[in-house]
Each structure stands twice: as structure tokens, then as C-alpha cells.
């Protein structure tokens, strides 16, 4: 459901409260790369800017890069709706490769759609090396449904609804609407596998790219956070890499029940067996969490 995407950040700023003790490392800190969700930007002071500042305060001396896709904040926000995701991932890979602060490796944290985009970075661009990938409300099996889109963004949601209803897998919509590129229609599985420009590729739906499989397994940890009261992402199981069973739109299956896992096309079963997959949950709606929850659950993966 495009639903998920549209309201990711539009659903409201992340709730941040009081802080905890500062974490330091005797051997230096691990740089952190952030990628925002739809409707947001790299530097929104109410969301990504606040999270970046919080992490810098908690981990003394850490380098935090919040990705900007475009030349400015306006372009960055617009590109989250309209720029080809594969081009966005390529631009991110180039930005990371040029950054001397990241040459020794980095942790990555993606919010909403930014999470699956960062997974694509891990699969396609192993240098510089990504150590831990933290997915905060990401949609790794895509979405199927319509977004709850309040406020001034409602006109954009209306446009996306019409585009998806008229043909999510047409060339025009796929190329120019980000949310269509991770739209996963279980009632039209063949169309999805054949025409999805982004999600079907990174999820090995057409062919098994052994490079993707090898690169993802280089991660030390792949952490997925599900929001238990999520009213934006549909189905919410996608935040733990589950989804709707093919051929219908009511019954869901977990990652471990899926063909992707059983055939291990992406290496997730091997990662699970090695203790590299972490499934966390947070009470509350999409991207709503407190600083205390963040520090207790996610901060330990940032060292």
C-alpha cells in the first residue's frame, strides 16, 4: 500500500524526549548514515534534524550523515515522491563513496521508505562497507493499500491514489512515482514481478543476483523495527519482511513462511541462522517513539 509510504513522515514528527548517558568508544565511533522517509527531508528540524542532533549528543564524536538526494531540501523532499528509486540509490552510493569519513565502514539507519532504499545500497554498493542496517518502519516487501495522508499533503496523496489505481505497473507510473516502485499487488503477482522497477529487483523476484545475496550477508546485523499500532503502513508485516500471501489480500505470512526465505534467494535464512537478523517492536503509530526507547533499543547497534 502506497499508504505506508505517503504518511511515513507525514504521519507526524518522531516523538523525542529526554536523553540518556553519552556513549563513547575507546577505539573511536562508527559513522552513521541516515535516510529519511517520504514527505520528509534530510534536515527537517522536527524529524531527521532532531534525530541527527540526538544521536550526536548520545554518541560523543560520532559522524552522522543524513542523506540529501538533490541539491537542496526542496528537491530532496520532492525526489522522495517522484525520482526513480534506482537513480536515488545510485546517487546515494556515489555520495557515500566520495565521503572520506566513511571509508572504514559505517552503520545505516533508514526511516520508512528510506530503509528499503538503504538495503538496496547494501546489496548494490558494498564499498564503503555497511556494518549494521537498522530499518525503522521500512517496507521490505512493499505496500498494498492507500495512505492515511493528513493535512497539506492530502493533494499529493490524492494524485498518488489515482495513479496507482489507474495502473501502478505501467511504464509511466513506475518511472515517475516512487511509491509505485515498491507497490506490491498480491492479486497481480505476475505484473509485479515483471514490471516493478525497484522492489522486484532487490527482492530477487525475477532472477537471483548472487552479488545481492553475497553483499547483504556482509552485514553484521540487519535490525527491523515494527510499529505495533501503525496506521500508515499496510500490511504492517512488511516492516518485518512479511507480507500478504500471493493471490489474495487478507491473509499474511511471516518472513520465515515466505518463499523468499525458504528458497533463501536473498540470504536472509542464512543470516537468521547466523543470528544476524533482529526483529524489534515499538508500541505506537508509524515512526512514533521516545528517546528512551531509541536509546535502549537502537543505540546499542550504533557502535
C-alpha positions, 0 to 999 in steps of 0.5 A, spaced: 500 500 500 502 506 497 499 508 504 505 506 508 509 510 504 505 517 503 504 518 511 511 515 513 513 522 515 507 525 514 504 521 519 507 526 524 514 528 527 518 522 531 516 523 538 523 525 542 524 526 549 529 526 554 536 523 553 540 518 556 548 517 558 553 519 552 556 513 549 563 513 547 568 508 544 575 507 546 577 505 539 573 511 536 565 511 533 562 508 527 559 513 522 552 513 521 548 514 515 541 516 515 535 516 510 529 519 511 522 517 509 517 520 504 514 527 505 520 528 509 527 531 508 534 530 510 534 536 515 527 537 517 528 540 524 522 536 527 524 529 524 531 527 521 534 534 524 532 532 531 534 525 530 541 527 527 542 532 533 540 526 538 544 521 536 550 526 536 549 528 543 548 520 545 554 518 541 560 523 543 564 524 536 560 520 532 559 522 524 552 522 522 550 523 515 543 524 513 542 523 506 540 529 501 538 526 494 538 533 490 541 539 491 537 542 496 531 540 501 526 542 496 528 537 491 530 532 496 523 532 499 520 532 492 525 526 489 522 522 495 515 522 491 517 522 484 525 520 482 526 513 480 528 509 486 534 506 482 537 513 480 536 515 488 540 509 490 545 510 485 546 517 487 546 515 494 552 510 493 556 515 489 555 520 495 557 515 500 563 513 496 566 520 495 565 521 503 572 520 506 569 519 513 566 513 511 571 509 508 572 504 514 565 502 514 559 505 517 552 503 520 545 505 516 539 507 519 533 508 514 526 511 516 520 508 512 521 508 505 528 510 506 530 503 509 528 499 503 532 504 499 538 503 504 538 495 503 538 496 496 545 500 497 547 494 501 546 489 496 548 494 490 554 498 493 558 494 498 564 499 498 564 503 503 562 497 507 555 497 511 556 494 518 549 494 521 542 496 517 537 498 522 530 499 518 525 503 522 518 502 519 521 500 512 517 496 507 521 490 505 516 487 501 512 493 499 505 496 500 498 494 498 493 499 500 492 507 500 495 512 505 492 515 511 495 522 508 493 528 513 493 535 512 497 539 506 499 533 503 492 530 502 493 533 494 499 529 493 496 523 496 490 524 492 494 524 485 498 518 488 491 514 489 489 515 482 495 513 479 496 507 482 489 505 481 489 507 474 495 502 473 501 502 478 505 497 473 505 501 467 511 504 464 509 511 466 507 510 473 513 506 475 518 511 472 515 517 475 512 515 482 516 512 487 511 509 491 509 505 485 516 502 485 515 498 491 507 497 490 506 490 491 499 487 488 498 480 491 492 479 486 497 481 480 503 477 482 505 476 475 505 484 473 509 485 479 514 481 478 515 483 471 514 490 471 516 493 478 522 497 477 525 497 484 522 492 489 522 486 484 529 487 483 532 487 490 527 482 492 530 477 487 523 476 484 525 475 477 532 472 477 537 471 483 543 476 483 548 472 487 552 479 488 545 481 492 545 475 496 553 475 497 553 483 499 547 483 504 550 477 508 556 482 509 552 485 514 553 484 521 546 485 523 540 487 519 535 490 525 527 491 523 523 495 527 515 494 527 510 499 529 505 495 533 499 500 532 501 503 525 496 506 521 500 508 515 503 502 513 499 496 510 500 490 511 504 492 517 508 485 516 512 488 511 516 492 516 518 485 518 519 482 511 512 479 511 507 480 507 500 478 504 500 471 501 500 471 493 493 471 490 489 474 495 489 480 500 487 478 507 491 473 509 499 474 511 505 470 512 511 471 516 518 472 513 520 465 515 513 462 511 515 466 505 518 463 499 523 468 499 526 465 505 525 458 504 528 458 497 533 463 501 534 467 494 536 473 498 540 470 504 536 472 509 535 464 512 542 464 512 543 470 516 537 468 521 541 462 522 547 466 523 543 470 528 544 476 524 537 478 523 533 482 529 526 483 529 524 489 534 517 492 536 515 499 538 508 500 541 505 506 537 503 509 530 508 509 524 515 512 526 512 514 533 517 513 539 521 516 545 528 517 546 528 512 551 526 507 547 531 509 541 536 509 546 535 502 549 533 499 543 537 502 537 543 505 540 546 499 542 547 497 534 550 504 533 557 502 535 
